[in-house]
Amino acid sequence: MTTNLLEGVRVLDMTNVLAGPFAGYQLALLGADVVKVETAGSGDLARQLGADPGLSAEYMGVSFLAQNSGKRSVTVNLKTAGGKEVFERLLADADVLLENFRPGVLERLGFGWDRLKEINPRLVYCAVSGFGATGPLRGRPAYDQVVQGMSGIMSVTGDTQSAPLRVGYPVCDSFGGLAAAMAVCAAIVRQRATGQGAYLDTSMLDAALTSMGWVVSNHLVTGKEPIPMGNENMTSAPSGAFKTADGVLNIAANKQEQFEILCRVLGREELVTDPRFVTREDRKRNREILRDELEISLKEKSAAEWDEILLDTGVPAAPVVPVSESLRSEQIRHRQLVTEVEMPVGDLGTVQVLGLPTHVDGRAVGPATRPPILGEHTDEILAEIGFTADQIDNFRQEGAV
C-alpha cells in the first residue's frame, strides 16, 4: 500500500521564498514529482536566506531546506529562445504549473494562461500572489508582514498595550501555500476525471482573512470591531494563559462542567457559586477578576505539576513551551514529524526537516529525497522530456539552461 497519494502527478514549481515553495512541498510530500524550475546562477532566493551563512553561501540556505526536500531542480532561462523551447516541452509533460511571480510577469514572458492552455489543455495552473491577479492591489508587492497588517491579523494579535503585533512566524505565507496546495489537489481530481485543466488564482490576503473565520464572522454578523485580547479567548473564560509558580499554563475551561471541575481541583469551590462567575457571560465580563482569583491557587505549583494534576480531569490544559521543547516532545517523536535528510554541501552530514502533518494509511510521511542543489537534475529532466545529449549541450552553451 503506497502513501504517495499524488503518484504520477508532475508539478512544475517556479516559486520563490515561502508561500509558493510551501505549497510545492506539500504536494511533494503527498507523492507528486515536483520539478523546481529555477533561474541559472541564483535560483530560489530562499537558497541564500537563513541562520547559517555558510549554507546560504552554498545556495542551500536554511529557509530553502525547510520546504524543498523531495523536489528536483532544473535551471531554465526564459529570456532565451532555447529556454522557451525547454519550458514549453516541460509544460507539455506536466500536470501542474505552480508560480508566485507578481501578476502579469509570466504573461510578459510569453506564457499567459491562454498560451499555457494551447501548450497543454490539461494543465492545472496555480498562481500564488499577495493580493490575487485581479483588483486594484493586484500589482502591489507583498511580503508576509505586509499581508498580516492589511488583513487585520496584526490588529488582533497581542493585547491593548502591544497590538498591533506581528504573529511570530510567516503565517500568511503558510496559509497562502496551504490554500494553493488544497486547490491544486481538487483541480487534479477534475483533471483526472474529465481531462480539463484549471486556472487557480490564490491570494495570500484572501487566505489570511479566511483563516480568521471566527474573528471575521463576529464582525460581519454583529458589526463589532475585533480587538486584541492577548492570551484570552473571546468566546469564554477562564480560557487563556495563566501564571503558575514556575512557567505558564494554558487552560481552556470553555464548558460549564470544566469550570466547575477546575475550581474543585484548585480547592476554590466557592468560585462556582460566586455571582460574578456563575454563567459563561458572567465569567467573560469579569475575566480579569477571575484570572486573579485562579492564579492565587495556580501559583502554589509549577505549570508541569498542574499539567499532571489536570491531565485526567477533562479540563483542557498544557504548559506553554518553546519550539525546541515541542519538537523534543514524546508526542511529536511518536508521530515522526521530523525527518533527517542528507546534506549535499557543507559539513553538517544531515539536517532535520518537517514532514506531512497528516498520516496516510497509518504511516508518517516525510520527504523521499533531500533538497536539490541548484540545477542538479537539469540533464536528467531534459532527457526525460526527449532532448538529446547534444541538444542539452547546445542549450547550456546558449545559456538557456
C-alpha positions as CSV (number, residue, x, y, z in Angstrom):
1,M,0.0,0.0,0.0
2,T,1.5,3.3,-1.1
3,T,1.4,6.6,0.8
4,N,2.1,8.5,-2.4
5,L,-1.4,9.9,-3.0
6,L,-0.2,12.1,-5.9
7,E,1.9,9.4,-7.5
8,G,2.1,10.1,-11.3
9,V,1.4,13.8,-11.0
10,R,4.2,16.1,-12.2
11,V,4.4,19.6,-10.8
12,L,6.5,22.4,-12.3
13,D,7.4,24.6,-9.3
14,M,8.5,28.0,-10.4
15,T,8.1,29.6,-7.0
16,N,10.4,31.5,-4.7
17,V,10.9,32.1,-1.0
18,L,7.9,30.9,1.0
19,A,4.2,30.7,0.0
20,G,4.7,29.0,-3.3
21,P,7.5,26.7,-2.2
22,F,5.5,25.7,0.9
23,A,2.6,24.7,-1.5
24,G,5.0,22.7,-3.7
25,Y,6.5,21.0,-0.6
26,Q,3.1,19.8,0.5
27,L,2.5,18.3,-3.0
28,A,5.9,16.7,-2.9
29,L,5.2,15.1,0.5
30,L,1.9,13.8,-1.0
31,G,3.9,12.0,-3.7
32,A,4.0,14.3,-6.6
33,D,7.1,14.6,-8.8
34,V,7.9,18.3,-8.1
35,V,10.3,19.8,-10.6
36,K,11.7,23.1,-9.3
37,V,12.3,25.4,-12.3
38,E,14.9,27.9,-11.3
39,T,17.0,30.7,-12.8
40,A,20.6,29.6,-13.5
41,G,23.2,31.1,-11.2
42,S,20.8,32.2,-8.4
43,G,17.7,30.1,-8.2
44,D,15.1,30.4,-5.4
45,L,16.0,33.4,-3.3
46,A,15.5,31.2,-0.2
47,R,18.7,29.4,-1.1
48,Q,20.5,32.5,0.2
49,L,18.4,33.0,3.4
50,G,18.6,31.6,6.9
51,A,20.5,31.5,10.1
52,D,23.6,29.7,8.7
53,P,25.7,32.0,6.5
54,G,27.8,29.1,5.3
55,L,24.8,27.2,3.9
56,S,23.5,30.4,2.4
57,A,26.8,30.9,0.6
58,E,26.4,27.4,-0.9
59,Y,22.9,28.2,-2.1
60,M,21.4,25.8,0.4
61,G,20.1,28.3,3.0
62,V,18.1,27.1,6.0
63,S,15.0,28.8,4.6
64,F,15.4,26.7,1.4
65,L,16.0,23.5,3.2
66,A,12.7,23.9,5.2
67,Q,10.5,23.3,2.2
68,N,12.3,21.9,-0.8
69,S,13.1,18.3,0.1
70,G,11.6,15.8,-2.2
71,K,12.0,18.1,-5.2
72,R,14.3,18.1,-8.3
73,S,15.9,21.2,-9.7
74,V,16.2,22.2,-13.3
75,T,17.6,25.6,-14.5
76,V,15.9,27.4,-17.4
77,N,16.4,30.9,-18.8
78,L,13.1,32.1,-20.2
79,K,14.7,35.1,-21.8
80,T,16.4,32.9,-24.4
81,A,14.8,31.1,-27.4
82,G,16.3,27.8,-26.1
83,G,14.9,28.4,-22.6
84,K,11.4,29.0,-24.0
85,E,11.7,25.8,-26.0
86,V,12.7,23.8,-22.9
87,F,9.9,25.4,-20.9
88,E,7.3,24.5,-23.5
89,R,8.4,20.9,-23.5
90,L,8.3,20.9,-19.7
91,L,4.8,22.3,-19.8
92,A,3.6,19.7,-22.3
93,D,4.7,16.9,-20.0
94,A,3.4,18.5,-16.7
95,D,0.1,18.2,-14.8
96,V,0.6,21.3,-12.7
97,L,2.3,24.7,-13.0
98,L,2.9,26.5,-9.7
99,E,4.3,30.0,-9.6
100,N,4.3,33.1,-7.3
101,F,5.5,35.9,-9.5
102,R,3.8,39.2,-9.3
103,P,0.7,39.0,-11.5
104,G,1.5,39.6,-15.2
105,V,5.2,38.5,-15.1
106,L,4.7,35.1,-16.7
107,E,2.4,36.6,-19.3
108,R,5.1,39.2,-20.3
109,L,7.5,36.3,-20.8
110,G,5.0,34.8,-23.3
111,F,3.3,32.3,-21.1
112,G,-0.1,33.7,-20.1
113,W,-3.0,31.4,-19.4
114,D,-4.2,31.4,-23.0
115,R,-0.8,30.3,-24.2
116,L,-0.4,27.7,-21.4
117,K,-3.8,26.2,-22.4
118,E,-2.6,25.9,-26.0
119,I,0.5,24.0,-25.0
120,N,-1.3,21.7,-22.5
121,P,-5.1,21.9,-22.3
122,R,-5.0,19.5,-19.2
123,L,-2.7,21.8,-17.3
124,V,-3.6,23.0,-13.8
125,Y,-2.1,26.4,-13.5
126,C,-1.9,27.8,-9.9
127,A,-0.6,31.4,-9.4
128,V,0.0,32.5,-5.8
129,S,0.4,36.2,-5.1
130,G,-0.1,38.6,-2.2
131,F,-3.4,40.0,-3.4
132,G,-4.5,37.9,-6.3
133,A,-4.5,38.5,-10.1
134,T,-7.5,40.9,-10.1
135,G,-8.4,44.0,-8.2
136,P,-6.7,47.4,-7.5
137,L,-3.9,45.8,-5.4
138,R,-3.1,43.1,-7.9
139,G,0.3,44.6,-8.9
140,R,1.4,45.7,-5.4
141,P,4.4,43.9,-3.9
142,A,3.6,41.8,-0.8
143,Y,5.5,40.1,1.9
144,D,4.1,38.2,4.8
145,Q,4.2,41.1,7.3
146,V,2.5,43.4,4.8
147,V,-0.3,41.0,4.4
148,Q,-0.6,40.4,8.1
149,G,-1.1,44.2,8.5
150,M,-3.5,44.6,5.7
151,S,-5.6,41.6,6.7
152,G,-6.2,42.7,10.3
153,I,-4.2,39.9,11.8
154,M,-1.8,42.3,13.5
155,S,-4.7,44.4,14.8
156,V,-6.0,41.4,16.9
157,T,-2.6,40.0,17.9
158,G,-1.1,41.0,21.3
159,D,-3.1,42.9,23.9
160,T,-4.2,46.5,24.2
161,Q,-0.7,47.6,25.1
162,S,1.3,45.6,22.5
163,A,-1.1,45.5,19.5
164,P,-0.7,45.8,16.5
165,L,1.7,42.9,16.7
166,R,3.1,40.6,14.1
167,V,2.5,36.9,14.5
168,G,5.8,35.2,15.3
169,Y,6.1,33.3,12.0
170,P,5.1,33.9,8.4
171,V,1.5,32.9,8.9
172,C,0.1,34.5,5.7
173,D,2.7,32.8,3.5
174,S,1.8,29.5,5.2
175,F,-1.9,29.9,4.8
176,G,-1.5,31.0,1.2
177,G,0.6,27.9,0.5
178,L,-1.9,25.6,2.1
179,A,-4.8,27.2,0.2
180,A,-2.9,26.8,-3.1
181,A,-2.0,23.1,-2.4
182,M,-5.6,22.3,-1.5
183,A,-6.9,23.9,-4.7
184,V,-4.3,22.1,-6.8
185,C,-5.4,18.7,-5.3
186,A,-9.0,19.5,-6.1
187,A,-8.2,20.5,-9.6
188,I,-6.2,17.3,-10.2
189,V,-9.3,15.3,-9.2
190,R,-11.3,17.1,-12.0
191,Q,-8.4,16.8,-14.4
192,R,-8.2,13.1,-13.9
193,A,-11.9,12.7,-14.4
194,T,-12.5,15.0,-17.3
195,G,-9.2,15.9,-18.8
196,Q,-10.0,19.6,-18.1
197,G,-7.3,22.0,-16.9
198,A,-7.8,24.8,-14.4
199,Y,-6.6,28.3,-13.6
200,L,-6.2,28.8,-9.9
201,D,-5.7,32.4,-8.6
202,T,-4.6,32.2,-4.9
203,S,-4.4,35.4,-2.8
204,M,-2.5,35.5,0.4
205,L,-4.7,38.3,1.6
206,D,-7.9,36.2,0.9
207,A,-6.3,33.2,2.6
208,A,-5.4,35.3,5.7
209,L,-8.9,36.6,6.1
210,T,-10.4,33.2,5.5
211,S,-8.2,31.8,8.3
212,M,-9.6,34.3,10.7
213,G,-13.1,32.7,10.4
214,W,-14.4,33.4,13.9
215,V,-12.9,36.8,14.2
216,V,-14.2,37.9,10.8
217,S,-17.6,36.3,11.4
218,N,-18.1,38.2,14.6
219,H,-17.6,41.5,12.7
220,L,-19.7,40.6,9.7
221,V,-22.6,39.4,11.8
222,T,-22.5,41.9,14.7
223,G,-20.7,44.8,13.2
224,K,-18.3,44.9,16.2
225,E,-14.6,45.7,15.5
226,P,-12.4,42.8,16.7
227,I,-10.0,43.8,19.4
228,P,-6.7,42.3,20.6
229,M,-7.2,40.2,23.7
230,G,-3.7,38.8,24.3
231,N,-3.9,35.2,25.5
232,E,-7.6,35.4,26.4
233,N,-10.3,33.6,24.4
234,M,-13.1,35.9,23.3
235,T,-15.7,33.2,23.5
236,S,-15.3,32.0,27.1
237,A,-13.5,32.3,30.4
238,P,-11.4,31.1,32.1
239,S,-9.6,30.4,28.9
240,G,-6.1,31.6,28.3
241,A,-2.5,31.5,29.7
242,F,-2.2,31.6,33.4
243,K,0.9,32.2,35.6
244,T,2.0,29.4,38.0
245,A,4.8,29.0,40.5
246,D,7.1,28.1,37.6
247,G,6.0,28.7,34.0
248,V,2.8,29.5,32.1
249,L,-0.2,27.1,31.8
250,N,-2.8,27.3,29.1
251,I,-6.2,26.4,30.4
252,A,-9.3,26.2,28.3
253,A,-12.3,25.6,30.6
254,N,-14.8,26.5,27.9
255,K,-17.7,24.4,29.2
256,Q,-19.6,24.9,32.5
257,E,-18.6,21.5,33.8
258,Q,-14.9,22.2,33.0
259,F,-15.0,25.4,35.0
260,E,-16.6,23.6,38.0
261,I,-14.0,20.8,37.8
262,L,-11.2,23.3,37.6
263,C,-12.5,25.1,40.7
264,R,-12.7,21.9,42.7
265,V,-9.2,20.8,41.6
266,L,-7.8,24.2,42.7
267,G,-9.7,24.0,46.0
268,R,-11.7,27.0,45.0
269,E,-15.3,25.6,45.0
270,E,-16.7,29.0,46.2
271,L,-15.9,30.5,42.8
272,V,-18.6,28.2,41.2
273,T,-21.4,30.0,43.1
274,D,-19.8,33.4,43.1
275,P,-22.3,35.7,41.4
276,R,-19.5,37.2,39.3
277,F,-18.7,33.8,37.7
278,V,-21.9,31.8,37.7
279,T,-22.6,31.8,33.9
280,R,-20.3,32.0,30.8
281,E,-21.3,35.6,30.2
282,D,-20.7,36.5,33.9
283,R,-17.2,35.0,33.6
284,K,-16.5,36.8,30.3
285,R,-17.5,40.2,31.9
286,N,-15.3,39.5,34.9
287,R,-12.4,37.6,33.3
288,E,-9.6,39.7,34.8
289,I,-11.0,39.2,38.4
290,L,-11.5,35.5,37.7
291,R,-7.9,35.2,36.4
292,D,-6.5,36.9,39.6
293,E,-8.5,34.5,41.8
294,L,-7.4,31.4,39.9
295,E,-3.8,32.5,39.8
296,I,-3.7,32.7,43.6
297,S,-4.1,28.9,43.7
298,L,-2.2,28.2,40.5
299,K,0.9,29.9,41.9
300,E,1.2,27.2,44.5
301,K,2.6,24.7,42.0
302,S,4.5,24.7,38.7
303,A,3.0,24.5,35.3
304,A,4.3,21.0,34.9
305,E,2.8,19.9,38.2
306,W,-0.6,21.4,37.3
307,D,-0.4,19.7,33.9
308,E,-0.1,16.3,35.6
309,I,-2.9,17.1,38.0
310,L,-5.4,18.3,35.4
311,L,-4.5,15.6,32.8
312,D,-7.3,13.2,33.6
313,T,-9.9,15.7,34.8
314,G,-11.4,16.6,31.4
315,V,-10.1,20.2,31.7
316,P,-8.0,21.1,28.6
317,A,-4.7,22.4,29.9
318,A,-1.0,22.2,29.0
319,P,2.2,24.2,29.7
320,V,3.4,26.9,27.3
321,V,6.8,25.7,25.9
322,P,9.4,26.9,23.4
323,V,9.7,25.4,19.9
324,S,12.7,23.3,20.9
325,E,10.7,21.6,23.7
326,S,7.7,21.0,21.4
327,L,9.9,19.3,18.8
328,R,11.5,17.1,21.5
329,S,8.2,16.0,23.0
330,E,7.2,12.4,23.1
331,Q,4.1,13.1,21.0
332,I,6.0,14.7,18.1
333,R,8.7,12.0,18.2
334,H,6.0,9.3,18.2
335,R,4.3,10.9,15.2
336,Q,7.7,11.0,13.4
337,L,7.0,14.5,12.1
338,V,10.7,15.4,11.9
339,T,12.8,13.6,9.2
340,E,16.6,13.6,8.7
341,V,17.8,14.2,5.2
342,E,21.4,14.1,3.9
343,M,23.2,17.4,3.0
344,P,25.0,17.5,-0.3
345,V,27.1,20.5,0.7
346,G,28.8,21.7,3.9
347,D,29.9,19.5,6.8
348,L,26.5,19.0,8.5
349,G,26.0,15.5,7.3
350,T,22.3,15.5,7.8
351,V,19.7,18.1,8.7
352,Q,16.2,17.8,10.1
353,V,13.1,18.9,8.2
354,L,9.3,18.6,8.9
355,G,7.2,16.1,7.1
356,L,3.4,16.0,6.3
357,P,1.1,16.8,9.2
358,T,-1.2,14.0,8.1
359,H,-0.5,10.3,8.4
360,V,-1.6,8.3,5.3
361,D,-2.8,4.8,5.8
362,G,-1.4,4.8,9.3
363,R,2.0,5.9,8.3
364,A,4.1,9.1,8.8
365,V,5.0,10.8,5.6
366,G,8.4,12.5,5.1
367,P,10.3,13.7,2.0
368,A,11.6,11.0,-0.2
369,T,14.8,12.8,-1.1
370,R,17.0,15.7,0.1
371,P,16.7,19.3,-1.1
372,P,18.3,19.6,-4.6
373,I,21.4,21.5,-5.5
374,L,20.7,24.3,-7.9
375,G,20.2,22.8,-11.4
376,E,21.2,19.3,-10.1
377,H,18.7,17.5,-12.3
378,T,18.7,19.6,-15.4
379,D,20.3,17.0,-17.7
380,E,18.1,14.2,-16.2
381,I,14.9,16.0,-16.6
382,L,15.6,17.4,-20.1
383,A,16.5,13.8,-21.2
384,E,13.1,12.6,-19.7
385,I,11.2,15.0,-21.9
386,G,13.0,14.0,-25.1
387,F,16.1,16.2,-25.6
388,T,19.3,14.5,-26.7
389,A,22.7,15.0,-25.0
390,D,23.8,17.2,-27.9
391,Q,20.7,19.4,-27.6
392,I,21.3,19.7,-23.9
393,D,24.9,20.8,-24.5
394,N,23.7,23.3,-27.0
395,F,21.2,24.7,-24.6
396,R,23.9,25.1,-22.0
397,Q,26.3,26.8,-24.4
398,E,23.4,29.2,-25.3
399,G,22.8,30.0,-21.6
400,A,19.2,28.6,-22.0
401,V,19.7,26.2,-19.0
